[in-house]
Amino acid sequence: IPVGDSPHGIAITPDGKYVYVTNWSSNNVSVIRTSDNTVVKEIPVGDSPYGIAITPDGKYVYVTNADSNNVSVIRTSDNRVVKEIPVEDSARGIAITPDGKYVYVITRSVLDFGYVLVIRTSNNTVVEEIDVYSPRGIAITPDGKYVYVANEGGDNVSVIGK
């Protein structure tokens, strides 16, 4: 399925009807309808979209934009960006809690310093910033109690408890 330039991240809606793909060099997100594997929309977002996650109810898609230092929020009902959330440094990895109340975003500076930013989905604001070193990957336990962050530069994993 042809999409934009340099696809990076991919996520599937909970009902399995659509696939969202971040396209790093095209600065957009491709929406693929799974019934016929057709791209039905290209959504412009920030610079160098990287990570992507979909809320458990399938209503919103969150996209990290590495070079514009923000997170785009896409409403799936009309595939429009409804909010741009500013973040520090280069936003990369992303994960959403199973209850859909919080989005965790990892950011990295040029010097490998980084943060895990916690975004409340009810109003799309950053409510907490947690220092980590050289974060690369992020995952949340199925019960939502713990967030695990892979830290490349420190050769370790940070565990964040709720």
Salt bridges, closest charged atoms under 4 A:
ASP36 OD2 - ARG33 NH2 2.85
ASP78 OD2 - ARG75 NH2 2.70
ASP78 OD2 - ARG80 NE 4.00
ASP112 OD1 - ARG108 NH2 1.83
GLU152 OE1 - ARG136 NE 2.61
